[in-house]
Amino acid sequence: EPLAPRFLSNRNLEALYNVECILRSFQLIQRERTDATLTVVGDGAQRSRLESLCKELGLRDVKFVGRVPSERMPDFYAQCDIYLNSPNIDNMPTSIIEAFASGLPVVTTEAGGIPYIVEHGRTGLMVKMNDYEALARAALSLLRDPQQARSIAQAARAECEQRYVWPRVRADWERCY
């Protein structure tokens, strides 16, 4: 409180995770919110290409921090206010569950298993894959409506506590085995 335009992306910098979509979205976000920042956690084959794209797009306040140990991730979630995710292929990204647990509202594409984690409008906002304009609109809508952002974050946190805590997951694994 209050919600600030501090965005986080926590993905490997590989083509399938489409971090380029986040950067293009962030350009639109910065047109409206000149104070917006983006922290990109992760590394991969596309890092130098994505850093160059930031320069081409004229982006400011984008920080590529590289790969970090999992025990340091809570610090990055705590420093940011909205989680952006734009893969073209994904199964069940734990980074979304981490964002839920950290109280960050999630704006994501609807790739793969993500609709099994995120319920659009209740626990996050989902857009079509590769639609960086829709990703930006959804992110900006959270900044314009902090009550919606708070409601989404609270519902996501409750979902995390109901579905993804160890006692619940352990019981599911036991049934599988």
Beta strands, then each sheet from edge to edge (+ up, - down):
strand 1: 6-10
strand 2: 37-41
strand 3: 62-66
strand 4: 82-85
strand 5: 106-109
strand 6: 125-127
sheet 1: 3+ 2+ 1+ 4+ 5+ 6+
end
